[in-house]
């Protein structure tokens, strides 16, 4: 099976990734009513006018609370859904550019795939999910270095072709193909685990 076909065979992932969960709400309560003020009016024989003083009560702001595990799960799922959809879109653009031999566009799309994969790594690592989602998170994070490697060598391939270095370009394309299965194997596992999690709640 050719390089392009391998990616297209798995591109069905993008059509079914739609994980959007929202948990939690923020409730802010404000209590207390102002004191009424009364100002005495002066009589014909002038009397001192007194104005009651306001009581000053100090309120202590609550200490910030750490997000619950369910909130971390929810945010990770939203981020995962957005990031993997972006990556799959990048992959489609890369495949289309390879098929059309548009090396200028291929250089741009492969660079975008690398950057989006790097950002997805950083995003996922910033969350502390529950044990129920840990395996899905791990599989997702393991898939991303393979996507970056694929993007790196495809970018080299595109630039070598632009400058007419066809021998080096062929080697780059062959090297990039080594990262197709590792990415999709782990990405598919992550997707299946997320789906199982959704079905369990």
MOLINRA-V144821 format. One record per residue. N is the residue number from 0. D_CENTER is the distance of its C-alpha to the mean C-alpha in Angstrom with 1 decimal. Layout:
BEGIN
N,D_CENTER
N,D_CENTER
END
This chain:
BEGIN
0,32.0
1,30.9
2,27.8
3,26.6
4,27.6
5,25.6
6,22.3
7,23.5
8,24.6
9,21.1
10,19.4
11,20.2
12,16.9
13,15.2
14,17.8
15,17.1
16,13.4
17,13.0
18,11.6
19,11.6
20,13.2
21,14.3
22,16.5
23,18.6
24,20.3
25,21.6
26,25.4
27,27.4
28,31.2
29,33.8
30,37.4
31,40.7
32,43.3
33,45.2
34,48.8
35,51.5
36,53.7
37,57.4
38,59.6
39,63.3
40,65.5
41,68.5
42,72.0
43,75.1
44,75.8
45,72.7
46,70.7
47,67.7
48,64.4
49,61.8
50,58.1
51,56.2
52,53.6
53,49.9
54,48.7
55,45.7
56,43.5
57,40.7
58,37.5
59,35.2
60,31.4
61,29.6
62,27.6
63,23.8
64,22.8
65,20.1
66,17.4
67,18.5
68,17.1
69,16.5
70,14.4
71,12.2
72,12.2
73,11.3
74,8.3
75,7.0
76,8.2
77,6.6
78,2.9
79,5.1
80,7.1
81,5.5
82,4.8
83,8.2
84,9.8
85,9.5
86,10.8
87,13.5
88,14.5
89,15.0
90,17.0
91,19.2
92,19.9
93,20.9
94,23.1
95,24.8
96,25.6
97,27.1
98,29.1
99,30.4
100,31.0
101,29.4
102,28.8
103,27.8
104,25.0
105,24.1
106,23.9
107,21.5
108,19.2
109,19.2
110,18.4
111,15.4
112,14.3
113,14.9
114,12.9
115,9.7
116,10.3
117,10.9
118,7.9
119,5.9
120,8.7
121,8.6
122,5.2
123,6.7
124,10.0
125,9.7
126,10.1
127,13.6
128,13.7
129,17.1
130,19.3
131,18.7
132,15.2
133,15.8
134,17.1
135,14.2
136,11.8
137,14.5
138,15.0
139,11.5
140,11.8
141,15.3
142,14.7
143,12.7
144,15.8
145,17.8
146,15.7
147,16.2
148,19.9
149,20.4
150,19.1
151,21.3
152,24.4
153,23.9
154,23.7
155,26.9
156,28.5
157,28.0
158,29.4
159,32.3
160,33.2
161,33.1
162,35.6
163,37.7
164,37.0
165,37.0
166,37.8
167,34.9
168,32.7
169,33.8
170,33.0
171,29.5
172,28.9
173,30.4
174,28.3
175,25.0
176,26.1
177,26.0
178,22.2
179,21.8
180,22.8
181,20.9
182,17.6
183,18.4
184,20.2
185,17.4
186,14.7
187,17.4
188,18.0
189,14.5
190,14.6
191,18.1
192,17.3
193,14.6
194,17.3
195,19.9
196,18.1
197,17.9
198,21.5
199,22.6
200,21.6
END
